[in-house]
């Protein structure tokens, strides 16, 4: 049976401890529902953009976000018409597909299931990732030929995956390991990191192996209770230095199969992203003192969130400041929003007539 080789280093312990500390704060933070939705949407957008950009997608983050917001579409041509984007069909299709991958992952039962971590799931994730991008016979099917991986920078061959005749055995062996009692004793983050590496190494498909491996690793994290309210995206960390990402993957072969450096790299990146999320939720929780002052969660509109973000940034604002933040919204609507925030004890009004200003409730 597949048996990954690695050492529990001091760095690894440090990063996992940071992640666990961040997880405790994120999981227990009483965020306003509208903010939770916004954080989740931002994480999905970043995951889709950077998860496809690392594979060569040329869309900007803004263009990618426009496509991510579309629901129910599966065709690049329909998406281009809806968004008025002028871009390669392939780039648009890749974004649509990966958005659909994340939607599917989000819908899965969070409890561990023997049927969830399986070849069937892996093939379905590839199916979703590669719709309209490759020949139909290769979508969700293992490759039947040898492939090589070249450096995007130099064009040199950097990796030769196992020959295709070995794929059924390697994949079966991997999932036996992933579902074994011994593996369940491993920290979920290590399970996800090993999943990411091993599927990239096996390279079971003609194309789309990186996306499928990252999707399966995300599914492992989410299913084992490490979704961090789905506020995070590690893909931006990978994309920030693509060479380091690929070098970390290649380090395993260069170290005779030792995964230690790859695990450190993966956990460090996740720790950075969770630290960012932790900082955001701590600031919101501190500024609004939600548990103590507001009790139940408060539903806010998108306009009200913008006004509160302005207050968080500068501490106080006038009605003129609010109008500048919401230039396309009428003065009456802004005043109604502020009145509602005051009634909900989120904002307080200071002064009278021309000297009126607004601040967060304390």
C-alpha positions as CSV (number, residue, x, y, z in Angstrom):
1,X,0.0,0.0,0.0
2,X,1.1,3.6,-0.6
3,X,3.0,4.9,2.4
4,X,4.2,8.5,2.3
5,X,7.6,9.3,3.8
6,X,8.1,12.5,5.8
7,X,9.4,14.0,9.0
8,X,7.4,16.1,11.6
9,X,9.8,19.0,11.6
10,X,9.8,22.0,14.0
11,X,8.7,24.2,11.1
12,X,5.8,21.9,10.4
13,X,4.7,22.0,14.0
14,X,4.9,25.8,14.1
15,X,2.8,26.2,11.0
16,X,0.1,23.8,12.1
17,X,-0.1,25.5,15.5
18,X,-0.6,28.8,13.7
19,X,-3.3,27.4,11.6
20,X,-5.1,25.8,14.5
21,X,-5.0,29.1,16.4
22,X,-6.4,30.9,13.4
23,X,-9.1,28.2,13.0
24,X,-10.3,28.6,16.5
25,X,-10.8,32.3,16.1
26,X,-12.4,32.0,12.7
27,X,-14.8,29.2,13.7
28,X,-16.0,31.1,16.8
29,X,-16.2,34.6,15.5
30,X,-19.8,35.9,15.4
31,X,-19.8,37.6,12.0
32,X,-22.8,39.3,10.4
33,X,-24.3,37.0,7.7
34,X,-23.8,39.5,4.9
35,X,-20.1,39.6,5.8
36,X,-19.8,35.9,5.8
37,X,-21.3,35.7,2.3
38,X,-18.9,38.4,1.1
39,X,-15.9,36.6,2.5
40,X,-17.0,33.3,0.9
41,X,-17.6,35.0,-2.4
42,X,-14.2,36.7,-2.3
43,X,-12.5,33.4,-1.5
44,X,-14.2,31.6,-4.4
45,X,-13.2,34.4,-6.8
46,X,-9.6,34.2,-5.7
47,X,-9.5,30.4,-5.8
48,X,-10.9,30.4,-9.3
49,X,-8.7,33.2,-10.7
50,X,-5.4,32.1,-9.2
51,X,-6.2,28.4,-9.6
52,X,-6.5,28.8,-13.3
53,X,-3.9,31.6,-13.7
54,X,-1.2,29.2,-12.4
55,X,-2.1,27.0,-15.4
56,X,-1.6,29.8,-17.9
57,X,-5.1,31.4,-18.0
58,X,-4.7,35.0,-19.2
59,X,-7.8,36.6,-17.8
60,X,-7.3,39.4,-15.2
61,X,-8.7,39.0,-11.7
62,X,-11.5,41.5,-12.6
63,X,-12.5,39.6,-15.7
64,X,-12.4,36.3,-13.9
65,X,-14.6,37.7,-11.1
66,X,-17.3,38.8,-13.6
67,X,-17.5,35.2,-14.9
68,X,-17.5,33.8,-11.4
69,X,-20.6,35.8,-10.5
70,X,-22.6,34.2,-13.3
71,X,-24.8,31.3,-12.1
72,X,-26.0,28.4,-14.1
73,X,-23.8,29.0,-17.2
74,X,-21.6,26.3,-18.7
75,X,-20.7,27.8,-22.1
76,X,-17.9,30.3,-22.6
77,X,-19.8,31.9,-25.5
78,X,-22.8,32.6,-23.2
79,X,-20.5,33.9,-20.5
80,X,-18.8,36.2,-23.0
81,X,-22.1,37.7,-24.1
82,X,-23.3,38.2,-20.6
83,X,-20.1,40.0,-19.5
84,X,-19.1,41.7,-22.8
85,X,-15.7,40.2,-22.4
86,X,-13.3,39.9,-25.3
87,X,-11.0,37.0,-24.4
88,X,-10.0,33.5,-25.5
89,X,-12.9,31.0,-25.3
90,X,-10.6,28.6,-23.5
91,X,-9.7,31.1,-20.7
92,X,-13.4,31.9,-20.1
93,X,-14.3,28.2,-20.1
94,X,-11.6,27.3,-17.6
95,X,-12.9,29.9,-15.2
96,X,-16.5,28.7,-15.6
97,X,-15.4,25.1,-15.1
98,X,-13.4,25.7,-12.0
99,X,-16.2,27.8,-10.5
100,X,-18.5,24.8,-11.0
101,X,-15.9,22.5,-9.3
102,X,-16.0,24.7,-6.2
103,X,-19.8,24.9,-6.2
104,X,-19.9,21.1,-6.3
105,X,-17.3,20.8,-3.5
106,X,-19.3,23.2,-1.4
107,X,-22.4,21.1,-1.8
108,X,-20.9,17.9,-0.4
109,X,-21.6,16.5,3.0
110,X,-19.0,17.7,5.4
111,X,-18.9,14.3,7.2
112,X,-16.3,11.9,6.0
113,X,-17.7,9.2,3.7
114,X,-16.0,6.2,2.2
115,X,-17.7,7.0,-1.1
116,X,-16.5,10.6,-1.1
117,X,-12.7,10.0,-1.2
118,X,-12.7,7.7,-4.2
119,X,-11.7,7.3,-7.9
120,X,-15.3,8.2,-8.8
121,X,-15.0,11.5,-7.1
122,X,-11.5,12.2,-8.6
123,X,-12.9,11.5,-12.1
124,X,-15.9,13.6,-11.5
125,X,-13.8,16.6,-10.4
126,X,-11.7,16.2,-13.6
127,X,-14.9,16.0,-15.6
128,X,-16.1,19.3,-14.2
129,X,-12.7,20.9,-14.6
130,X,-12.2,20.0,-18.3
131,X,-15.7,20.4,-19.9
132,X,-15.3,21.7,-23.4
133,X,-11.5,21.9,-23.1
134,X,-10.3,18.5,-24.3
135,X,-11.5,15.6,-26.3
136,X,-14.6,14.0,-24.8
137,X,-13.0,10.6,-24.5
138,X,-10.4,12.1,-22.1
139,X,-12.8,13.9,-19.8
140,X,-12.9,12.1,-16.5
141,X,-10.8,9.2,-18.0
142,X,-7.3,8.2,-17.2
143,X,-4.7,8.9,-19.9
144,X,-3.7,6.2,-22.3
145,X,-0.3,7.7,-23.3
146,X,2.8,9.0,-21.8
147,X,3.0,12.7,-21.0
148,X,5.8,15.0,-19.8
149,X,5.8,18.2,-17.8
150,X,7.8,21.2,-19.0
151,X,8.9,24.3,-17.3
152,X,6.8,27.3,-18.3
153,X,9.9,29.4,-18.1
154,X,12.6,27.4,-19.9
155,X,10.5,24.8,-21.8
156,X,12.8,22.0,-20.4
157,X,11.3,18.7,-19.2
158,X,11.1,18.9,-15.4
159,X,9.0,15.8,-14.7
160,X,8.1,12.5,-16.3
161,X,5.0,11.0,-14.7
162,X,4.6,7.3,-14.3
163,X,3.7,5.3,-17.4
164,X,0.0,5.1,-18.1
165,X,-0.2,1.3,-17.6
166,X,0.6,1.8,-13.9
167,X,-2.2,4.4,-13.4
168,X,-5.0,2.1,-12.2
169,X,-2.8,0.5,-9.6
170,X,-1.3,3.8,-8.4
171,X,-4.7,5.5,-8.1
172,X,-6.3,2.5,-6.3
173,X,-3.3,2.2,-3.9
174,X,-3.5,5.9,-3.1
175,X,-7.2,5.8,-2.2
176,X,-6.7,2.7,-0.1
177,X,-4.2,4.7,1.8
178,X,-6.4,7.8,2.0
179,X,-9.3,5.8,3.5
180,X,-7.3,3.7,5.8
181,X,-7.6,3.8,9.7
182,X,-3.9,4.8,9.9
183,X,-4.4,7.8,7.7
184,X,-7.4,9.0,9.7
185,X,-4.9,9.5,12.6
186,X,-3.0,12.0,10.5
187,X,-3.7,15.7,10.8
188,X,-6.3,16.7,8.1
189,X,-3.9,19.4,6.8
190,X,-1.2,16.7,6.2
191,X,-3.8,14.5,4.5
192,X,-4.7,17.3,2.1
193,X,-1.1,18.2,1.4
194,X,-0.2,14.6,0.6
195,X,-3.3,14.2,-1.6
196,X,-2.3,17.3,-3.5
197,X,1.3,16.0,-4.1
198,X,0.5,12.4,-4.9
199,X,-2.2,13.2,-7.5
200,X,0.2,15.7,-9.2
201,X,2.9,13.0,-9.1
202,X,0.6,10.2,-10.6
203,X,-0.7,12.7,-13.2
204,X,-3.6,10.4,-14.1
205,X,-5.1,12.6,-16.8
206,X,-4.0,14.0,-20.2
207,X,-4.6,17.5,-18.9
208,X,-6.0,19.3,-15.9
209,X,-4.0,17.3,-13.3
210,X,-3.0,20.4,-11.2
211,X,-6.5,21.7,-11.0
212,X,-8.0,18.3,-10.2
213,X,-5.3,17.6,-7.5
214,X,-5.9,21.0,-5.8
215,X,-9.7,20.4,-5.9
216,X,-9.3,17.0,-4.3
217,X,-7.1,18.4,-1.6
218,X,-9.7,21.1,-0.9
219,X,-12.4,18.5,-0.7
220,X,-10.3,16.6,1.9
221,X,-9.8,19.7,4.0
222,X,-13.5,20.7,3.9
223,X,-14.7,17.2,4.6
224,X,-12.5,16.8,7.6
225,X,-13.6,20.0,9.3
226,X,-10.9,22.3,8.0
227,X,-12.9,24.6,5.8
228,X,-12.3,27.8,7.9
229,X,-15.8,28.8,7.1
230,X,-14.7,28.7,3.5
231,X,-13.2,32.2,3.8
232,X,-9.7,31.2,2.5
233,X,-7.9,30.6,-0.8
234,X,-4.4,29.1,-0.9
235,X,-4.1,29.3,-4.7
236,X,-2.9,32.9,-4.5
237,X,0.0,31.8,-2.4
238,X,0.9,29.2,-5.0
239,X,0.6,31.7,-7.9
240,X,2.7,34.4,-6.2
241,X,5.8,32.4,-6.9
242,X,5.0,29.6,-9.4
243,X,8.6,28.5,-9.6
244,X,8.6,27.9,-5.8
245,X,5.4,26.0,-6.1
246,X,6.7,23.6,-8.7
247,X,10.1,23.3,-7.0
248,X,8.4,22.3,-3.8
249,X,6.5,19.6,-5.7
250,X,9.7,18.4,-7.4
251,X,11.6,18.4,-4.1
252,X,10.0,15.1,-3.2
253,X,11.6,13.2,-6.1
254,X,14.9,15.0,-5.5
255,X,14.8,13.8,-1.9
256,X,14.1,10.2,-2.7
257,X,10.4,10.4,-2.0
258,X,10.7,12.5,1.3
259,X,7.6,14.8,1.5
260,X,8.9,16.9,4.4
261,X,9.8,20.1,2.4
262,X,6.6,19.9,0.4
263,X,4.5,19.6,3.6
264,X,6.3,22.6,5.1
265,X,5.7,24.6,1.9
266,X,2.0,23.7,1.9
267,X,1.4,24.4,5.6
268,X,3.3,27.6,5.5
269,X,1.2,28.9,2.7
270,X,-2.0,27.8,4.4
271,X,-0.8,29.5,7.7
272,X,-0.3,32.8,5.8
273,X,-3.8,32.7,4.3
274,X,-5.5,31.8,7.5
275,X,-3.6,34.6,9.3
276,X,-5.1,37.0,6.8
277,X,-8.6,35.7,7.4
278,X,-8.1,35.7,11.2
279,X,-7.0,39.4,11.1
280,X,-10.2,40.3,9.1
281,X,-12.6,38.6,11.4
282,X,-10.8,39.8,14.5
283,X,-11.1,43.4,13.3
284,X,-14.8,43.0,12.6
285,X,-15.5,41.3,15.9
286,X,-13.6,43.9,17.8
287,X,-15.0,46.9,16.1
288,X,-18.6,45.9,16.5
289,X,-18.3,43.9,19.7
290,X,-21.0,41.7,18.2
291,X,-21.4,39.1,20.8
292,X,-21.6,41.5,23.7
293,X,-23.5,44.4,22.2
294,X,-25.6,43.0,19.4
295,X,-26.4,39.5,20.7
296,X,-28.0,37.9,17.7
297,X,-26.4,38.3,14.2
298,X,-27.6,41.3,12.3
299,X,-28.5,41.2,8.6
300,X,-27.0,44.1,6.6
301,X,-27.4,45.2,3.0
302,X,-24.4,45.6,0.7
303,X,-24.7,49.4,1.1
304,X,-24.6,49.2,4.9
305,X,-21.5,47.0,4.7
306,X,-19.7,49.7,2.6
307,X,-20.6,52.3,5.2
308,X,-19.4,50.2,8.1
309,X,-16.1,49.5,6.2
310,X,-15.7,53.3,5.9
311,X,-16.2,53.7,9.6
312,X,-13.7,51.0,10.4
313,X,-11.1,52.7,8.2
314,X,-11.5,56.3,9.5
315,X,-13.4,55.9,12.8
316,X,-16.0,58.6,12.0
317,X,-17.9,59.9,9.0
318,X,-20.2,62.6,7.9
319,X,-23.2,62.3,5.5
320,X,-20.9,63.8,2.8
321,X,-18.4,61.0,3.4
322,X,-21.2,58.4,3.0
323,X,-22.3,60.0,-0.3
324,X,-18.8,59.8,-1.6
325,X,-18.6,56.1,-0.7
326,X,-22.0,55.5,-2.4
327,X,-22.0,57.9,-5.3
328,X,-24.9,56.2,-7.2
329,X,-27.2,56.0,-4.2
330,X,-29.6,58.8,-3.3
331,X,-29.2,60.8,-0.1
332,X,-32.6,59.7,1.2
333,X,-31.6,56.0,0.8
334,X,-28.2,56.6,2.6
335,X,-30.0,58.3,5.5
336,X,-32.5,55.4,5.8
337,X,-29.6,53.0,5.9
338,X,-27.9,55.0,8.6
339,X,-31.1,55.2,10.6
340,X,-31.5,51.4,10.4
341,X,-27.9,50.9,11.6
342,X,-28.6,53.3,14.5
343,X,-31.8,51.3,15.4
344,X,-29.8,48.1,15.3
345,X,-27.2,49.6,17.7
346,X,-24.4,49.2,15.2
347,X,-23.8,52.9,14.6
348,X,-24.3,56.0,16.8
349,X,-25.1,59.5,15.7
350,X,-23.1,62.4,17.1
351,X,-23.9,66.1,17.1
352,X,-26.8,68.0,15.6
353,X,-27.8,69.7,12.3
354,X,-24.7,70.6,10.3
355,X,-22.3,69.1,12.8
356,X,-23.8,65.6,12.6
357,X,-21.3,62.7,12.2
358,X,-21.5,58.9,12.7
359,X,-19.3,56.4,14.5
360,X,-19.4,52.7,15.4
361,X,-21.4,51.9,18.6
362,X,-19.2,51.2,21.6
